[in-house]
Amino acid sequence: MIEGAVFRLRWGGMSMEVGRAGLRFAPVILAGGSGTRFWPRSRKARAKQVLALDGEQTMIQQTLDRLTPLASPADVWVITNCLLDETIAEQLPKVPREHILSEPTARNTAPACALAAFLLEKSEPDTVIGIFPSDQVVKDSARFTEVIRAGVALAASGDRIVVLGVPPTRAETGYGYIEQGAVADDATKIAGGIVTRRVKRFTEKPDKARAEEFLASGNYGWNSGIFLWSARTLAGAIREFCPAMAPLLEAIAAAYGTDEFTRVFAELYPQCENISIDYAVLEPRSKKGEMGAEIYCLPGDFEWNDLGCWSTLHENMADCSPEQAAFANVFDETDPLCVSIDSNGNYVYAPGKVIALVGVNNLVVVQTKDALLITTRDRSQEVGKVVAELKKAGREDLI
Amino acid sequence: MIEGAVFRLRWGGMSMEVGRAGLRFAPVILAGGSGTRFWPRSRKARAKQVLALDGEQTMIQQTLDRLTPLASPADVWVITNCLLDETIAEQLPKVPREHILSEPTARNTAPACALAAFLLEKSEPDTVIGIFPSDQVVKDSARFTEVIRAGVALAASGDRIVVLGVPPTRAETGYGYIEQGAVADDATKIAGGIVTRRVKRFTEKPDKARAEEFLASGNYGWNSGIFLWSARTLAGAIREFCPAMAPLLEAIAAAYGTDEFTRVFAELYPQCENISIDYAVLEPRSKKGEMGAEIYCLPGDFEWNDLGCWSTLHENMADCSPEQAAFANVFDETDPLCVSIDSNGNYVYAPGKVIALVGVNNLVVVQTKDALLITTRDRSQEVGKVVAELKKAGREDLI
């Protein structure tokens, strides 16, 4: 097993203590995604999170930077895979190498979150764990700091789960939604006045009609994938809702820092259920009490964007709405030479080349050393199909 | 003057006889065009005629090959410019180097044809000169041989000009049209039974409505740019209709083969009017008699295509009509790896890259070492505008 072998080299013989005295907040960056929708720039070993898609810093570097007002890099954890871990270690030199864990097999977010919970519960059960996807864009980082700080306070104040609901700006069918209930006055007080609501329900990707309803109702937020809870609360929730998974992760956490870790991790992790933390814990928890008693929602109103595909990157770089994006060409280069004749709403990435557009609109064109992708802004979320086709054709070298 | 200097090196001190005893047919290939509509593949020093756009041979190599059943390469002349002459000499090693002439300045087709006329008139006035653009595609080369052979016979039979009218298949506004009159029985007989008509009129690029009329009438052919006439007839026509140009070209022809040639060519040729042979000779000649007495039209029914722009190349490579082309993707590569999802009617040239199309139709995408062009099949004839913009921006390196 290749992953195990690689892992052993890196981890064999280490021994360390987890957690620091008085630690209150440990961000866990989830960076295991393969990001096929940014093909051909993204590849298995060069996934979205390690690419500088919208600036000079890579997505995961931006994620860490955003967290530095709230936590020391020494307290940050990264859960990724063995194709990306070395790249991430290079990109995040201040994060302790032993905090960058490579899943032996991809198992979605629940096992990754659970691993973090059990690792930190051992020594610092009151520490608030923040789960942060590694591939999101936040434009208002001051507001991000404010909201996350409030969320940490709220999560530290008891057996509470804090989620962040992004105010929806369109009837997006690609996101999960959080239905919010009444304002929780006591929680709002702990959150320093940031209006905090109870969570009624989590709804996975809706169809267009339901998405329109959600948008119109005003009670729904996009599920940002950012969650805050104490190690104790998260570990407890895993034991309650994932009874099969819990002992596996507890055994892995127990082996962390010993010679056995790599072997145990490689053996037990693949046995965990392949399931998201939303499905595994948040949904069943929200259904338990009629009002989903212990889950609170803070507003993710910090100009959040998940950069799900080329068209969202286009909007992000043009700094405009999807509607306005139809009028903006984005030539994704430091010093591009472009000739555009009667052409609008295009995103072009073709480093080092003069780009000429004549009478074309709303296209996405991405050129790398070995590949050329041509699609439209509307269809760019289907780029994963290309990767699937290349895989079928046995062209692992291209994916 | 750079052209002169280069020219002198090549021609200084040469002395040769023009023409061979008994010569009946001398094809003159016009290869001075700059072909901006195939940018970015075509550049000033790499024009359409020296590119292998639709196969392994370059356009000019195909042109010569098509003529070899009719003439020896030793009798072929090429008129080009100093950016292309060396490349052409390499591509056509059997054409005598001294038959490849570089215009000191581009002056359209009339001076080039006139130069050929006066050069050949000196020694072989009865030789039939055939004017052949260097950038056309002919699929039925057997029929081409048949028609041109008939045209040579007709042009050799007296003071006759033979033009070739391509049966139009669409209301093309980019071509000149030849209006044909009655069948000429005597000429048809000389042409071995190939129906030969009198020419009534030449009409330059019509608007859409007139093009539709022409197509519907059945009396119009596209002007192929292929003309046949004896050196005597062509020289006489130049003297008659281009009295200012004639003595300049006669002086150049007189200096050919002497030490003075380069100097005389560089000095006099730029003084010639910048005009096409159609405007300079054919139109006025056709207007002289009510029926354009001496001009005959043979059918250019040999699957002719002028490869005017990327979309015609697309149709040519897909071997289909413009309507059918909307359903055919052309990946212009020997061994392309392509993934096409819901995509049709596209032409893509991107050597060495895997190409992925998702939900795009009727695009033209051309990628070279230094440039990337994206346009549509409908707009591809506007690519010259890109070259104009790059010129304005001072980017001679890219045009």
Boltz contact constraints between the chains, C-beta under 6 A:
constraints:
  - contact:
      token1: [A, 339]
      token2: [B, 386]
      max_distance: 6.0
  - contact:
      token1: [A, 339]
      token2: [B, 389]
      max_distance: 6.0
  - contact:
      token1: [A, 341]
      token2: [B, 385]
      max_distance: 6.0
  - contact:
      token1: [A, 350]
      token2: [B, 372]
      max_distance: 6.0
  - contact:
      token1: [A, 353]
      token2: [B, 370]
      max_distance: 6.0
  - contact:
      token1: [A, 353]
      token2: [B, 371]
      max_distance: 6.0
  - contact:
      token1: [A, 353]
      token2: [B, 372]
      max_distance: 6.0
  - contact:
      token1: [A, 354]
      token2: [B, 371]
      max_distance: 6.0
  - contact:
      token1: [A, 354]
      token2: [B, 398]
      max_distance: 6.0
  - contact:
      token1: [A, 355]
      token2: [B, 372]
      max_distance: 6.0
  - contact:
      token1: [A, 356]
      token2: [B, 373]
      max_distance: 6.0
  - contact:
      token1: [A, 356]
      token2: [B, 386]
      max_distance: 6.0
  - contact:
      token1: [A, 357]
      token2: [B, 374]
      max_distance: 6.0
  - contact:
      token1: [A, 358]
      token2: [B, 375]
      max_distance: 6.0
  - contact:
      token1: [A, 358]
      token2: [B, 379]
      max_distance: 6.0
  - contact:
      token1: [A, 358]
      token2: [B, 382]
      max_distance: 6.0
  - contact:
      token1: [A, 359]
      token2: [B, 375]
      max_distance: 6.0
  - contact:
      token1: [A, 359]
      token2: [B, 376]
      max_distance: 6.0
  - contact:
      token1: [A, 359]
      token2: [B, 379]
      max_distance: 6.0
  - contact:
      token1: [A, 360]
      token2: [B, 374]
      max_distance: 6.0
  - contact:
      token1: [A, 365]
      token2: [B, 374]
      max_distance: 6.0
  - contact:
      token1: [A, 370]
      token2: [B, 353]
      max_distance: 6.0
  - contact:
      token1: [A, 371]
      token2: [B, 353]
      max_distance: 6.0
  - contact:
      token1: [A, 371]
      token2: [B, 354]
      max_distance: 6.0
  - contact:
      token1: [A, 372]
      token2: [B, 350]
      max_distance: 6.0
  - contact:
      token1: [A, 372]
      token2: [B, 353]
      max_distance: 6.0
  - contact:
      token1: [A, 372]
      token2: [B, 355]
      max_distance: 6.0
  - contact:
      token1: [A, 373]
      token2: [B, 356]
      max_distance: 6.0
  - contact:
      token1: [A, 374]
      token2: [B, 357]
      max_distance: 6.0
  - contact:
      token1: [A, 374]
      token2: [B, 360]
      max_distance: 6.0
  - contact:
      token1: [A, 374]
      token2: [B, 365]
      max_distance: 6.0
  - contact:
      token1: [A, 375]
      token2: [B, 358]
      max_distance: 6.0
  - contact:
      token1: [A, 375]
      token2: [B, 359]
      max_distance: 6.0
  - contact:
      token1: [A, 376]
      token2: [B, 359]
      max_distance: 6.0
  - contact:
      token1: [A, 379]
      token2: [B, 358]
      max_distance: 6.0
  - contact:
      token1: [A, 379]
      token2: [B, 359]
      max_distance: 6.0
  - contact:
      token1: [A, 382]
      token2: [B, 358]
      max_distance: 6.0
  - contact:
      token1: [A, 385]
      token2: [B, 341]
      max_distance: 6.0
  - contact:
      token1: [A, 386]
      token2: [B, 339]
      max_distance: 6.0
  - contact:
      token1: [A, 386]
      token2: [B, 356]
      max_distance: 6.0
  - contact:
      token1: [A, 389]
      token2: [B, 339]
      max_distance: 6.0
  - contact:
      token1: [A, 398]
      token2: [B, 354]
      max_distance: 6.0
